[in-house]
Amino acid sequence: MIIKTEKATWIPQLPDTPDLGWLDLNGEIWTITNIYHYDDFGCSLDTFTIEKDGVEKEIYSYDEGETFTFDVW
């Protein structure tokens, strides 16, 4: 299966800020509102809930934040 990866970079949380960090997605900065991590027998899935201008999306990473995709399998 080929999964389309998005051009995204995870910007970690800064000390003493309430935000969980940010995601630079195709040149637009999205605020991370929730991170859920699942790990089972060598397979991991990170689900990031991101928000910008009242629009909320979920984006996924299978390699601990190195690459991101909107496709989940």
Backbone hydrogen bonds, N-H to C=O, Kabsch-Sander energy under -0.5 kcal/mol:
donor,donor_aa,acceptor,acceptor_aa,energy
3,I,1,M,-0.5
6,E,68,F,-3.0
8,A,6,E,-1.4
9,T,24,D,-1.7
11,I,22,W,-3.3
13,Q,20,L,-0.6
17,T,14,L,-1.1
20,L,32,I,-1.3
22,W,11,I,-2.8
23,L,30,W,-2.7
24,D,9,T,-2.9
25,L,23,L,-1.0
25,L,28,E,-3.1
26,N,7,K,-2.6
26,N,24,D,-0.7
28,E,25,L,-1.6
30,W,23,L,-2.6
30,W,28,E,-0.6
31,T,51,E,-2.5
32,I,21,G,-2.4
33,T,31,T,-0.6
33,T,49,T,-2.9
34,N,49,T,-1.3
36,Y,47,T,-2.6
38,Y,45,L,-2.5
40,D,43,C,-2.5
43,C,40,D,-1.5
45,L,38,Y,-2.8
46,D,61,S,-2.9
47,T,36,Y,-3.1
47,T,45,L,-0.5
48,F,46,D,-0.6
48,F,59,I,-3.0
49,T,34,N,-2.9
49,T,47,T,-0.5
50,I,48,F,-0.6
50,I,57,K,-2.8
51,E,31,T,-2.3
52,K,55,V,-2.3
55,V,52,K,-2.2
57,K,50,I,-2.5
59,I,48,F,-2.5
60,Y,69,T,-3.3
61,S,46,D,-2.1
66,E,63,D,-0.8
68,F,6,E,-0.6
69,T,60,Y,-2.4
